[in-house]
């Protein structure tokens, strides 16, 4: 799987797991922040997305870790982490 494929897959996972029906993968900027000013996700969204990533890719995240916050900074950051740590 290429990095571009993984980015597209993660965008779709975000939309599906958070029920963002009004958003398409093209609407999500790969480098924009997922939280706050970017996509506007909140802490509940982070938990739901973390569970979806765990189920899809076999990953686990520490809830209050600065490292986890860095991985969830953008779709690009998530794709980089998933690409190197996925078990499924």
PyMOL Python script that loads the backbone (N, CA, C, O; Angstrom):
from pymol import cmd

cmd.read_pdbstr("""\
ATOM      1  N   UNK A   1       0.843  -1.176   0.000  1.00  0.00           N
ATOM      2  CA  UNK A   1       0.000   0.000   0.000  1.00  0.00           C
ATOM      3  C   UNK A   1       0.892   1.244   0.000  1.00  0.00           C
ATOM      4  O   UNK A   1       1.822   1.349   0.800  1.00  0.00           O
ATOM      5  N   UNK A   2       0.605   2.168  -0.889  1.00  0.00           N
ATOM      6  CA  UNK A   2       1.390   3.394  -0.946  1.00  0.00           C
ATOM      7  C   UNK A   2       0.957   4.350   0.165  1.00  0.00           C
ATOM      8  O   UNK A   2      -0.098   4.175   0.775  1.00  0.00           O
ATOM      9  N   UNK A   3       1.785   5.358   0.414  1.00  0.00           N
ATOM     10  CA  UNK A   3       1.449   6.366   1.424  1.00  0.00           C
ATOM     11  C   UNK A   3       0.166   7.102   1.027  1.00  0.00           C
ATOM     12  O   UNK A   3      -0.659   7.412   1.887  1.00  0.00           O
ATOM     13  N   UNK A   4      -0.007   7.383  -0.262  1.00  0.00           N
ATOM     14  CA  UNK A   4      -1.222   8.061  -0.737  1.00  0.00           C
ATOM     15  C   UNK A   4      -2.464   7.201  -0.491  1.00  0.00           C
ATOM     16  O   UNK A   4      -3.519   7.715  -0.120  1.00  0.00           O
ATOM     17  N   UNK A   5      -2.331   5.895  -0.700  1.00  0.00           N
ATOM     18  CA  UNK A   5      -3.443   4.983  -0.431  1.00  0.00           C
ATOM     19  C   UNK A   5      -3.782   4.968   1.051  1.00  0.00           C
ATOM     20  O   UNK A   5      -4.954   4.968   1.430  1.00  0.00           O
ATOM     21  N   UNK A   6      -2.759   4.956   1.877  1.00  0.00           N
ATOM     22  CA  UNK A   6      -2.961   4.947   3.321  1.00  0.00           C
ATOM     23  C   UNK A   6      -3.629   6.243   3.786  1.00  0.00           C
ATOM     24  O   UNK A   6      -4.528   6.210   4.627  1.00  0.00           O
ATOM     25  N   UNK A   7      -3.197   7.371   3.247  1.00  0.00           N
ATOM     26  CA  UNK A   7      -3.814   8.661   3.582  1.00  0.00           C
ATOM     27  C   UNK A   7      -5.298   8.628   3.215  1.00  0.00           C
ATOM     28  O   UNK A   7      -6.142   9.033   4.015  1.00  0.00           O
ATOM     29  N   UNK A   8      -5.617   8.152   2.024  1.00  0.00           N
ATOM     30  CA  UNK A   8      -7.011   8.077   1.580  1.00  0.00           C
ATOM     31  C   UNK A   8      -7.821   7.148   2.484  1.00  0.00           C
ATOM     32  O   UNK A   8      -8.967   7.447   2.822  1.00  0.00           O
ATOM     33  N   UNK A   9      -7.228   6.030   2.870  1.00  0.00           N
ATOM     34  CA  UNK A   9      -7.903   5.072   3.743  1.00  0.00           C
ATOM     35  C   UNK A   9      -8.171   5.682   5.120  1.00  0.00           C
ATOM     36  O   UNK A   9      -9.245   5.485   5.687  1.00  0.00           O
ATOM     37  N   UNK A  10      -7.203   6.418   5.655  1.00  0.00           N
ATOM     38  CA  UNK A  10      -7.374   7.047   6.966  1.00  0.00           C
ATOM     39  C   UNK A  10      -8.434   8.143   6.903  1.00  0.00           C
ATOM     40  O   UNK A  10      -9.224   8.285   7.836  1.00  0.00           O
ATOM     41  N   UNK A  11      -8.464   8.909   5.836  1.00  0.00           N
ATOM     42  CA  UNK A  11      -9.514   9.934   5.687  1.00  0.00           C
ATOM     43  C   UNK A  11     -10.893   9.281   5.685  1.00  0.00           C
ATOM     44  O   UNK A  11     -11.818   9.776   6.330  1.00  0.00           O
ATOM     45  N   UNK A  12     -11.030   8.183   4.969  1.00  0.00           N
ATOM     46  CA  UNK A  12     -12.300   7.469   4.935  1.00  0.00           C
ATOM     47  C   UNK A  12     -12.634   6.899   6.309  1.00  0.00           C
ATOM     48  O   UNK A  12     -13.792   6.935   6.727  1.00  0.00           O
ATOM     49  N   UNK A  13     -11.650   6.379   7.007  1.00  0.00           N
ATOM     50  CA  UNK A  13     -11.850   5.855   8.354  1.00  0.00           C
ATOM     51  C   UNK A  13     -12.334   6.954   9.301  1.00  0.00           C
ATOM     52  O   UNK A  13     -13.223   6.719  10.120  1.00  0.00           O
ATOM     53  N   UNK A  14     -11.761   8.135   9.195  1.00  0.00           N
ATOM     54  CA  UNK A  14     -12.187   9.270  10.021  1.00  0.00           C
ATOM     55  C   UNK A  14     -13.655   9.587   9.749  1.00  0.00           C
ATOM     56  O   UNK A  14     -14.447   9.732  10.680  1.00  0.00           O
ATOM     57  N   UNK A  15     -14.005   9.689   8.500  1.00  0.00           N
ATOM     58  CA  UNK A  15     -15.382  10.015   8.126  1.00  0.00           C
ATOM     59  C   UNK A  15     -16.348   8.951   8.612  1.00  0.00           C
ATOM     60  O   UNK A  15     -17.387   9.269   9.191  1.00  0.00           O
ATOM     61  N   UNK A  16     -16.013   7.692   8.381  1.00  0.00           N
ATOM     62  CA  UNK A  16     -16.903   6.591   8.759  1.00  0.00           C
ATOM     63  C   UNK A  16     -17.014   6.421  10.269  1.00  0.00           C
ATOM     64  O   UNK A  16     -18.116   6.246  10.789  1.00  0.00           O
ATOM     65  N   UNK A  17     -15.894   6.468  10.977  1.00  0.00           N
ATOM     66  CA  UNK A  17     -15.927   6.202  12.416  1.00  0.00           C
ATOM     67  C   UNK A  17     -16.558   7.347  13.204  1.00  0.00           C
ATOM     68  O   UNK A  17     -17.079   7.136  14.299  1.00  0.00           O
ATOM     69  N   UNK A  18     -16.512   8.560  12.650  1.00  0.00           N
ATOM     70  CA  UNK A  18     -17.072   9.717  13.354  1.00  0.00           C
ATOM     71  C   UNK A  18     -18.394  10.182  12.739  1.00  0.00           C
ATOM     72  O   UNK A  18     -18.933  11.220  13.123  1.00  0.00           O
ATOM     73  N   UNK A  19     -18.908   9.410  11.787  1.00  0.00           N
ATOM     74  CA  UNK A  19     -20.184   9.730  11.141  1.00  0.00           C
ATOM     75  C   UNK A  19     -20.216  11.153  10.596  1.00  0.00           C
ATOM     76  O   UNK A  19     -21.182  11.885  10.809  1.00  0.00           O
ATOM     77  N   UNK A  20     -19.161  11.539   9.896  1.00  0.00           N
ATOM     78  CA  UNK A  20     -19.067  12.873   9.305  1.00  0.00           C
ATOM     79  C   UNK A  20     -19.650  12.821   7.894  1.00  0.00           C
ATOM     80  O   UNK A  20     -18.922  12.957   6.911  1.00  0.00           O
ATOM     81  N   UNK A  21     -20.944  12.628   7.799  1.00  0.00           N
ATOM     82  CA  UNK A  21     -21.611  12.383   6.525  1.00  0.00           C
ATOM     83  C   UNK A  21     -21.518  13.550   5.557  1.00  0.00           C
ATOM     84  O   UNK A  21     -21.590  13.353   4.344  1.00  0.00           O
ATOM     85  N   UNK A  22     -21.360  14.764   6.075  1.00  0.00           N
ATOM     86  CA  UNK A  22     -21.321  15.942   5.205  1.00  0.00           C
ATOM     87  C   UNK A  22     -19.929  16.218   4.642  1.00  0.00           C
ATOM     88  O   UNK A  22     -19.749  17.170   3.883  1.00  0.00           O
ATOM     89  N   UNK A  23     -18.948  15.401   5.002  1.00  0.00           N
ATOM     90  CA  UNK A  23     -17.560  15.606   4.582  1.00  0.00           C
ATOM     91  C   UNK A  23     -17.130  14.461   3.670  1.00  0.00           C
ATOM     92  O   UNK A  23     -17.501  13.307   3.887  1.00  0.00           O
ATOM     93  N   UNK A  24     -16.342  14.795   2.645  1.00  0.00           N
ATOM     94  CA  UNK A  24     -15.755  13.777   1.780  1.00  0.00           C
ATOM     95  C   UNK A  24     -14.252  13.720   2.067  1.00  0.00           C
ATOM     96  O   UNK A  24     -13.704  14.655   2.652  1.00  0.00           O
ATOM     97  N   UNK A  25     -13.583  12.645   1.665  1.00  0.00           N
ATOM     98  CA  UNK A  25     -12.124  12.589   1.868  1.00  0.00           C
ATOM     99  C   UNK A  25     -11.400  13.784   1.245  1.00  0.00           C
ATOM    100  O   UNK A  25     -10.398  14.247   1.789  1.00  0.00           O
ATOM    101  N   UNK A  26     -11.888  14.279   0.128  1.00  0.00           N
ATOM    102  CA  UNK A  26     -11.261  15.432  -0.529  1.00  0.00           C
ATOM    103  C   UNK A  26     -11.371  16.705   0.316  1.00  0.00           C
ATOM    104  O   UNK A  26     -10.561  17.620   0.167  1.00  0.00           O
ATOM    105  N   UNK A  27     -12.371  16.764   1.203  1.00  0.00           N
ATOM    106  CA  UNK A  27     -12.558  17.937   2.062  1.00  0.00           C
ATOM    107  C   UNK A  27     -11.541  17.992   3.201  1.00  0.00           C
ATOM    108  O   UNK A  27     -11.354  19.046   3.810  1.00  0.00           O
ATOM    109  N   UNK A  28     -10.891  16.882   3.491  1.00  0.00           N
ATOM    110  CA  UNK A  28      -9.945  16.815   4.611  1.00  0.00           C
ATOM    111  C   UNK A  28      -8.546  17.106   4.097  1.00  0.00           C
ATOM    112  O   UNK A  28      -8.004  16.350   3.292  1.00  0.00           O
ATOM    113  N   UNK A  29      -7.968  18.194   4.560  1.00  0.00           N
ATOM    114  CA  UNK A  29      -6.598  18.568   4.190  1.00  0.00           C
ATOM    115  C   UNK A  29      -5.643  17.627   4.921  1.00  0.00           C
ATOM    116  O   UNK A  29      -5.677  17.524   6.147  1.00  0.00           O
ATOM    117  N   UNK A  30      -4.810  16.957   4.176  1.00  0.00           N
ATOM    118  CA  UNK A  30      -3.891  15.960   4.734  1.00  0.00           C
ATOM    119  C   UNK A  30      -2.984  16.540   5.809  1.00  0.00           C
ATOM    120  O   UNK A  30      -2.644  15.849   6.769  1.00  0.00           O
ATOM    121  N   UNK A  31      -2.587  17.805   5.659  1.00  0.00           N
ATOM    122  CA  UNK A  31      -1.647  18.417   6.593  1.00  0.00           C
ATOM    123  C   UNK A  31      -2.305  19.318   7.634  1.00  0.00           C
ATOM    124  O   UNK A  31      -1.619  19.851   8.505  1.00  0.00           O
ATOM    125  N   UNK A  32      -3.618  19.495   7.559  1.00  0.00           N
ATOM    126  CA  UNK A  32      -4.314  20.366   8.510  1.00  0.00           C
ATOM    127  C   UNK A  32      -4.467  19.663   9.861  1.00  0.00           C
ATOM    128  O   UNK A  32      -4.484  18.435   9.940  1.00  0.00           O
ATOM    129  N   UNK A  33      -4.575  20.461  10.912  1.00  0.00           N
ATOM    130  CA  UNK A  33      -4.806  19.917  12.250  1.00  0.00           C
ATOM    131  C   UNK A  33      -6.148  19.192  12.274  1.00  0.00           C
ATOM    132  O   UNK A  33      -7.123  19.642  11.673  1.00  0.00           O
ATOM    133  N   UNK A  34      -6.181  18.069  12.974  1.00  0.00           N
ATOM    134  CA  UNK A  34      -7.438  17.343  13.125  1.00  0.00           C
ATOM    135  C   UNK A  34      -8.306  17.979  14.202  1.00  0.00           C
ATOM    136  O   UNK A  34      -9.532  17.880  14.151  1.00  0.00           O
ATOM    137  N   UNK A  35      -7.682  18.626  15.170  1.00  0.00           N
ATOM    138  CA  UNK A  35      -8.397  19.190  16.305  1.00  0.00           C
ATOM    139  C   UNK A  35      -8.301  20.709  16.273  1.00  0.00           C
ATOM    140  O   UNK A  35      -7.384  21.267  15.671  1.00  0.00           O
ATOM    141  N   UNK A  36      -9.242  21.369  16.918  1.00  0.00           N
ATOM    142  CA  UNK A  36      -9.213  22.826  16.981  1.00  0.00           C
ATOM    143  C   UNK A  36      -9.523  23.454  15.639  1.00  0.00           C
ATOM    144  O   UNK A  36     -10.560  23.172  15.039  1.00  0.00           O
ATOM    145  N   UNK A  37      -8.619  24.311  15.163  1.00  0.00           N
ATOM    146  CA  UNK A  37      -8.861  25.102  13.956  1.00  0.00           C
ATOM    147  C   UNK A  37      -8.914  24.299  12.669  1.00  0.00           C
ATOM    148  O   UNK A  37      -9.449  24.785  11.672  1.00  0.00           O
ATOM    149  N   UNK A  38      -8.386  23.105  12.659  1.00  0.00           N
ATOM    150  CA  UNK A  38      -8.386  22.315  11.423  1.00  0.00           C
ATOM    151  C   UNK A  38      -9.735  21.677  11.165  1.00  0.00           C
ATOM    152  O   UNK A  38     -10.702  22.368  10.846  1.00  0.00           O
ATOM    153  N   UNK A  39      -9.805  20.369  11.300  1.00  0.00           N
ATOM    154  CA  UNK A  39     -11.043  19.627  11.068  1.00  0.00           C
ATOM    155  C   UNK A  39     -12.054  19.865  12.185  1.00  0.00           C
ATOM    156  O   UNK A  39     -13.252  19.655  11.997  1.00  0.00           O
ATOM    157  N   UNK A  40     -11.574  20.301  13.337  1.00  0.00           N
ATOM    158  CA  UNK A  40     -12.469  20.651  14.433  1.00  0.00           C
ATOM    159  C   UNK A  40     -12.916  19.489  15.299  1.00  0.00           C
ATOM    160  O   UNK A  40     -13.963  19.563  15.943  1.00  0.00           O
ATOM    161  N   UNK A  41     -12.137  18.416  15.323  1.00  0.00           N
ATOM    162  CA  UNK A  41     -12.494  17.280  16.165  1.00  0.00           C
ATOM    163  C   UNK A  41     -12.284  17.626  17.632  1.00  0.00           C
ATOM    164  O   UNK A  41     -11.543  18.552  17.963  1.00  0.00           O
ATOM    165  N   UNK A  42     -12.953  16.863  18.522  1.00  0.00           N
ATOM    166  CA  UNK A  42     -12.803  17.081  19.954  1.00  0.00           C
ATOM    167  C   UNK A  42     -12.301  15.804  20.627  1.00  0.00           C
ATOM    168  O   UNK A  42     -11.966  14.831  19.951  1.00  0.00           O
ATOM    169  N   UNK A  43     -12.249  15.811  21.956  1.00  0.00           N
ATOM    170  CA  UNK A  43     -11.675  14.682  22.691  1.00  0.00           C
ATOM    171  C   UNK A  43     -12.501  13.406  22.521  1.00  0.00           C
ATOM    172  O   UNK A  43     -11.933  12.314  22.479  1.00  0.00           O
ATOM    173  N   UNK A  44     -13.799  13.515  22.424  1.00  0.00           N
ATOM    174  CA  UNK A  44     -14.642  12.332  22.192  1.00  0.00           C
ATOM    175  C   UNK A  44     -14.322  11.740  20.820  1.00  0.00           C
ATOM    176  O   UNK A  44     -14.221  10.523  20.664  1.00  0.00           O
ATOM    177  N   UNK A  45     -14.164  12.616  19.834  1.00  0.00           N
ATOM    178  CA  UNK A  45     -13.781  12.164  18.493  1.00  0.00           C
ATOM    179  C   UNK A  45     -12.435  11.447  18.533  1.00  0.00           C
ATOM    180  O   UNK A  45     -12.238  10.444  17.846  1.00  0.00           O
ATOM    181  N   UNK A  46     -11.512  11.963  19.339  1.00  0.00           N
ATOM    182  CA  UNK A  46     -10.187  11.340  19.459  1.00  0.00           C
ATOM    183  C   UNK A  46     -10.309   9.920  19.989  1.00  0.00           C
ATOM    184  O   UNK A  46      -9.647   9.009  19.491  1.00  0.00           O
ATOM    185  N   UNK A  47     -11.146   9.729  20.989  1.00  0.00           N
ATOM    186  CA  UNK A  47     -11.348   8.386  21.543  1.00  0.00           C
ATOM    187  C   UNK A  47     -11.946   7.451  20.497  1.00  0.00           C
ATOM    188  O   UNK A  47     -11.482   6.324  20.327  1.00  0.00           O
ATOM    189  N   UNK A  48     -12.970   7.918  19.802  1.00  0.00           N
ATOM    190  CA  UNK A  48     -13.617   7.088  18.785  1.00  0.00           C
ATOM    191  C   UNK A  48     -12.651   6.760  17.638  1.00  0.00           C
ATOM    192  O   UNK A  48     -12.624   5.634  17.141  1.00  0.00           O
ATOM    193  N   UNK A  49     -11.874   7.740  17.235  1.00  0.00           N
ATOM    194  CA  UNK A  49     -10.898   7.517  16.173  1.00  0.00           C
ATOM    195  C   UNK A  49      -9.810   6.556  16.629  1.00  0.00           C
ATOM    196  O   UNK A  49      -9.376   5.699  15.858  1.00  0.00           O
ATOM    197  N   UNK A  50      -9.368   6.690  17.870  1.00  0.00           N
ATOM    198  CA  UNK A  50      -8.368   5.774  18.419  1.00  0.00           C
ATOM    199  C   UNK A  50      -8.851   4.334  18.410  1.00  0.00           C
ATOM    200  O   UNK A  50      -8.096   3.420  18.077  1.00  0.00           O
ATOM    201  N   UNK A  51     -10.113   4.132  18.777  1.00  0.00           N
ATOM    202  CA  UNK A  51     -10.697   2.782  18.766  1.00  0.00           C
ATOM    203  C   UNK A  51     -10.766   2.253  17.338  1.00  0.00           C
ATOM    204  O   UNK A  51     -10.455   1.088  17.092  1.00  0.00           O
ATOM    205  N   UNK A  52     -11.173   3.102  16.398  1.00  0.00           N
ATOM    206  CA  UNK A  52     -11.252   2.675  14.998  1.00  0.00           C
ATOM    207  C   UNK A  52      -9.874   2.296  14.453  1.00  0.00           C
ATOM    208  O   UNK A  52      -9.733   1.308  13.733  1.00  0.00           O
ATOM    209  N   UNK A  53      -8.859   3.091  14.805  1.00  0.00           N
ATOM    210  CA  UNK A  53      -7.493   2.785  14.362  1.00  0.00           C
ATOM    211  C   UNK A  53      -6.988   1.493  15.000  1.00  0.00           C
ATOM    212  O   UNK A  53      -6.281   0.714  14.361  1.00  0.00           O
ATOM    213  N   UNK A  54      -7.349   1.273  16.245  1.00  0.00           N
ATOM    214  CA  UNK A  54      -6.953   0.041  16.931  1.00  0.00           C
ATOM    215  C   UNK A  54      -7.585  -1.171  16.242  1.00  0.00           C
ATOM    216  O   UNK A  54      -6.909  -2.171  16.004  1.00  0.00           O
ATOM    217  N   UNK A  55      -8.862  -1.084  15.928  1.00  0.00           N
ATOM    218  CA  UNK A  55      -9.550  -2.201  15.278  1.00  0.00           C
ATOM    219  C   UNK A  55      -9.018  -2.449  13.871  1.00  0.00           C
ATOM    220  O   UNK A  55      -8.820  -3.597  13.474  1.00  0.00           O
ATOM    221  N   UNK A  56      -8.788  -1.381  13.119  1.00  0.00           N
ATOM    222  CA  UNK A  56      -8.391  -1.520  11.712  1.00  0.00           C
ATOM    223  C   UNK A  56      -6.934  -1.921  11.541  1.00  0.00           C
ATOM    224  O   UNK A  56      -6.599  -2.738  10.684  1.00  0.00           O
ATOM    225  N   UNK A  57      -6.064  -1.331  12.376  1.00  0.00           N
ATOM    226  CA  UNK A  57      -4.629  -1.523  12.161  1.00  0.00           C
ATOM    227  C   UNK A  57      -3.903  -2.217  13.312  1.00  0.00           C
ATOM    228  O   UNK A  57      -2.692  -2.427  13.232  1.00  0.00           O
ATOM    229  N   UNK A  58      -4.609  -2.575  14.370  1.00  0.00           N
ATOM    230  CA  UNK A  58      -3.983  -3.256  15.494  1.00  0.00           C
ATOM    231  C   UNK A  58      -3.084  -2.357  16.322  1.00  0.00           C
ATOM    232  O   UNK A  58      -2.137  -2.833  16.949  1.00  0.00           O
ATOM    233  N   UNK A  59      -3.371  -1.061  16.331  1.00  0.00           N
ATOM    234  CA  UNK A  59      -2.546  -0.099  17.070  1.00  0.00           C
ATOM    235  C   UNK A  59      -3.127   0.172  18.441  1.00  0.00           C
ATOM    236  O   UNK A  59      -4.318  -0.033  18.673  1.00  0.00           O
ATOM    237  N   UNK A  60      -2.289   0.631  19.341  1.00  0.00           N
ATOM    238  CA  UNK A  60      -2.783   1.115  20.624  1.00  0.00           C
ATOM    239  C   UNK A  60      -2.078   2.433  20.934  1.00  0.00           C
ATOM    240  O   UNK A  60      -0.929   2.653  20.550  1.00  0.00           O
ATOM    241  N   UNK A  61      -2.799   3.297  21.637  1.00  0.00           N
ATOM    242  CA  UNK A  61      -2.290   4.626  21.950  1.00  0.00           C
ATOM    243  C   UNK A  61      -2.430   4.888  23.440  1.00  0.00           C
ATOM    244  O   UNK A  61      -3.401   4.453  24.060  1.00  0.00           O
ATOM    245  N   UNK A  62      -1.465   5.597  24.021  1.00  0.00           N
ATOM    246  CA  UNK A  62      -1.565   6.045  25.407  1.00  0.00           C
ATOM    247  C   UNK A  62      -2.461   7.281  25.421  1.00  0.00           C
ATOM    248  O   UNK A  62      -2.241   8.214  24.648  1.00  0.00           O
ATOM    249  N   UNK A  63      -3.460   7.294  26.286  1.00  0.00           N
ATOM    250  CA  UNK A  63      -4.476   8.340  26.269  1.00  0.00           C
ATOM    251  C   UNK A  63      -3.919   9.747  26.492  1.00  0.00           C
ATOM    252  O   UNK A  63      -4.292  10.668  25.766  1.00  0.00           O
ATOM    253  N   UNK A  64      -3.060   9.931  27.451  1.00  0.00           N
ATOM    254  CA  UNK A  64      -2.600  11.275  27.802  1.00  0.00           C
ATOM    255  C   UNK A  64      -1.140  11.508  27.455  1.00  0.00           C
ATOM    256  O   UNK A  64      -0.430  12.205  28.180  1.00  0.00           O
ATOM    257  N   UNK A  65      -0.700  10.940  26.375  1.00  0.00           N
ATOM    258  CA  UNK A  65       0.700  11.033  25.981  1.00  0.00           C
ATOM    259  C   UNK A  65       0.915  12.159  24.978  1.00  0.00           C
ATOM    260  O   UNK A  65       0.109  12.347  24.066  1.00  0.00           O
ATOM    261  N   UNK A  66       1.997  12.904  25.145  1.00  0.00           N
ATOM    262  CA  UNK A  66       2.355  13.932  24.177  1.00  0.00           C
ATOM    263  C   UNK A  66       2.651  13.282  22.829  1.00  0.00           C
ATOM    264  O   UNK A  66       2.331  13.849  21.784  1.00  0.00           O
ATOM    265  N   UNK A  67       3.250  12.118  22.845  1.00  0.00           N
ATOM    266  CA  UNK A  67       3.544  11.389  21.612  1.00  0.00           C
ATOM    267  C   UNK A  67       2.249  11.059  20.856  1.00  0.00           C
ATOM    268  O   UNK A  67       2.191  11.193  19.634  1.00  0.00           O
ATOM    269  N   UNK A  68       1.222  10.631  21.580  1.00  0.00           N
ATOM    270  CA  UNK A  68      -0.066  10.337  20.947  1.00  0.00           C
ATOM    271  C   UNK A  68      -0.650  11.600  20.328  1.00  0.00           C
ATOM    272  O   UNK A  68      -1.183  11.550  19.220  1.00  0.00           O
ATOM    273  N   UNK A  69      -0.560  12.716  21.015  1.00  0.00           N
ATOM    274  CA  UNK A  69      -1.064  13.984  20.469  1.00  0.00           C
ATOM    275  C   UNK A  69      -0.344  14.325  19.167  1.00  0.00           C
ATOM    276  O   UNK A  69      -0.956  14.840  18.231  1.00  0.00           O
ATOM    277  N   UNK A  70       0.938  14.040  19.109  1.00  0.00           N
ATOM    278  CA  UNK A  70       1.693  14.308  17.882  1.00  0.00           C
ATOM    279  C   UNK A  70       1.221  13.412  16.735  1.00  0.00           C
ATOM    280  O   UNK A  70       1.126  13.858  15.592  1.00  0.00           O
ATOM    281  N   UNK A  71       0.930  12.155  17.043  1.00  0.00           N
ATOM    282  CA  UNK A  71       0.449  11.225  16.015  1.00  0.00           C
ATOM    283  C   UNK A  71      -0.911  11.649  15.482  1.00  0.00           C
ATOM    284  O   UNK A  71      -1.218  11.431  14.310  1.00  0.00           O
ATOM    285  N   UNK A  72      -1.726  12.253  16.338  1.00  0.00           N
ATOM    286  CA  UNK A  72      -3.068  12.674  15.952  1.00  0.00           C
ATOM    287  C   UNK A  72      -3.101  14.120  15.457  1.00  0.00           C
ATOM    288  O   UNK A  72      -4.182  14.695  15.332  1.00  0.00           O
ATOM    289  N   UNK A  73      -1.968  14.708  15.180  1.00  0.00           N
ATOM    290  CA  UNK A  73      -1.910  16.112  14.771  1.00  0.00           C
ATOM    291  C   UNK A  73      -2.586  16.339  13.420  1.00  0.00           C
ATOM    292  O   UNK A  73      -3.257  17.352  13.225  1.00  0.00           O
ATOM    293  N   UNK A  74      -2.415  15.415  12.500  1.00  0.00           N
ATOM    294  CA  UNK A  74      -2.962  15.560  11.142  1.00  0.00           C
ATOM    295  C   UNK A  74      -3.104  14.175  10.521  1.00  0.00           C
ATOM    296  O   UNK A  74      -2.628  13.179  11.066  1.00  0.00           O
ATOM    297  N   UNK A  75      -3.760  14.136   9.385  1.00  0.00           N
ATOM    298  CA  UNK A  75      -3.869  12.873   8.656  1.00  0.00           C
ATOM    299  C   UNK A  75      -2.474  12.401   8.234  1.00  0.00           C
ATOM    300  O   UNK A  75      -2.180  11.206   8.275  1.00  0.00           O
ATOM    301  N   UNK A  76      -1.629  13.334   7.833  1.00  0.00           N
ATOM    302  CA  UNK A  76      -0.264  12.970   7.425  1.00  0.00           C
ATOM    303  C   UNK A  76       0.499  12.328   8.581  1.00  0.00           C
ATOM    304  O   UNK A  76       1.198  11.333   8.391  1.00  0.00           O
ATOM    305  N   UNK A  77       0.365  12.900   9.784  1.00  0.00           N
ATOM    306  CA  UNK A  77       1.046  12.343  10.958  1.00  0.00           C
ATOM    307  C   UNK A  77       0.492  10.961  11.296  1.00  0.00           C
ATOM    308  O   UNK A  77       1.252  10.051  11.625  1.00  0.00           O
ATOM    309  N   UNK A  78      -0.827  10.801  11.215  1.00  0.00           N
ATOM    310  CA  UNK A  78      -1.427   9.489  11.475  1.00  0.00           C
ATOM    311  C   UNK A  78      -0.958   8.459  10.453  1.00  0.00           C
ATOM    312  O   UNK A  78      -0.630   7.328  10.810  1.00  0.00           O
ATOM    313  N   UNK A  79      -0.929   8.848   9.190  1.00  0.00           N
ATOM    314  CA  UNK A  79      -0.499   7.918   8.140  1.00  0.00           C
ATOM    315  C   UNK A  79       0.947   7.495   8.336  1.00  0.00           C
ATOM    316  O   UNK A  79       1.289   6.332   8.117  1.00  0.00           O
ATOM    317  N   UNK A  80       1.797   8.425   8.744  1.00  0.00           N
ATOM    318  CA  UNK A  80       3.203   8.085   8.995  1.00  0.00           C
ATOM    319  C   UNK A  80       3.307   7.082  10.141  1.00  0.00           C
ATOM    320  O   UNK A  80       4.077   6.126  10.062  1.00  0.00           O
ATOM    321  N   UNK A  81       2.533   7.298  11.207  1.00  0.00           N
ATOM    322  CA  UNK A  81       2.563   6.391  12.354  1.00  0.00           C
ATOM    323  C   UNK A  81       1.993   5.023  11.970  1.00  0.00           C
ATOM    324  O   UNK A  81       2.599   3.990  12.256  1.00  0.00           O
ATOM    325  N   UNK A  82       0.839   5.023  11.329  1.00  0.00           N
ATOM    326  CA  UNK A  82       0.207   3.760  10.946  1.00  0.00           C
ATOM    327  C   UNK A  82       1.101   2.973   9.992  1.00  0.00           C
ATOM    328  O   UNK A  82       1.231   1.755  10.109  1.00  0.00           O
ATOM    329  N   UNK A  83       1.710   3.679   9.055  1.00  0.00           N
ATOM    330  CA  UNK A  83       2.568   3.017   8.075  1.00  0.00           C
ATOM    331  C   UNK A  83       3.741   2.275   8.686  1.00  0.00           C
ATOM    332  O   UNK A  83       4.203   1.278   8.129  1.00  0.00           O
ATOM    333  N   UNK A  84       4.229   2.747   9.823  1.00  0.00           N
ATOM    334  CA  UNK A  84       5.388   2.115  10.450  1.00  0.00           C
ATOM    335  C   UNK A  84       5.030   1.217  11.628  1.00  0.00           C
ATOM    336  O   UNK A  84       5.874   0.440  12.075  1.00  0.00           O
ATOM    337  N   UNK A  85       3.801   1.300  12.148  1.00  0.00           N
ATOM    338  CA  UNK A  85       3.457   0.546  13.359  1.00  0.00           C
ATOM    339  C   UNK A  85       2.287  -0.411  13.222  1.00  0.00           C
ATOM    340  O   UNK A  85       1.949  -1.110  14.177  1.00  0.00           O
ATOM    341  N   UNK A  86       1.673  -0.456  12.073  1.00  0.00           N
ATOM    342  CA  UNK A  86       0.476  -1.300  11.934  1.00  0.00           C
ATOM    343  C   UNK A  86       0.835  -2.773  12.084  1.00  0.00           C
ATOM    344  O   UNK A  86       1.913  -3.215  11.687  1.00  0.00           O
ATOM    345  N   UNK A  87      -0.098  -3.517  12.667  1.00  0.00           N
ATOM    346  CA  UNK A  87       0.090  -4.951  12.816  1.00  0.00           C
ATOM    347  C   UNK A  87      -0.915  -5.719  11.966  1.00  0.00           C
ATOM    348  O   UNK A  87      -0.847  -6.945  11.880  1.00  0.00           O
ATOM    349  N   UNK A  88      -1.829  -5.020  11.351  1.00  0.00           N
ATOM    350  CA  UNK A  88      -2.853  -5.667  10.517  1.00  0.00           C
ATOM    351  C   UNK A  88      -2.912  -4.991   9.177  1.00  0.00           C
ATOM    352  O   UNK A  88      -3.709  -5.381   8.323  1.00  0.00           O
TER     353      UNK A  88
END
""", "prot")
cmd.dss("prot")
cmd.show_as("cartoon", "prot")
cmd.util.cbc("prot")
cmd.orient("prot")
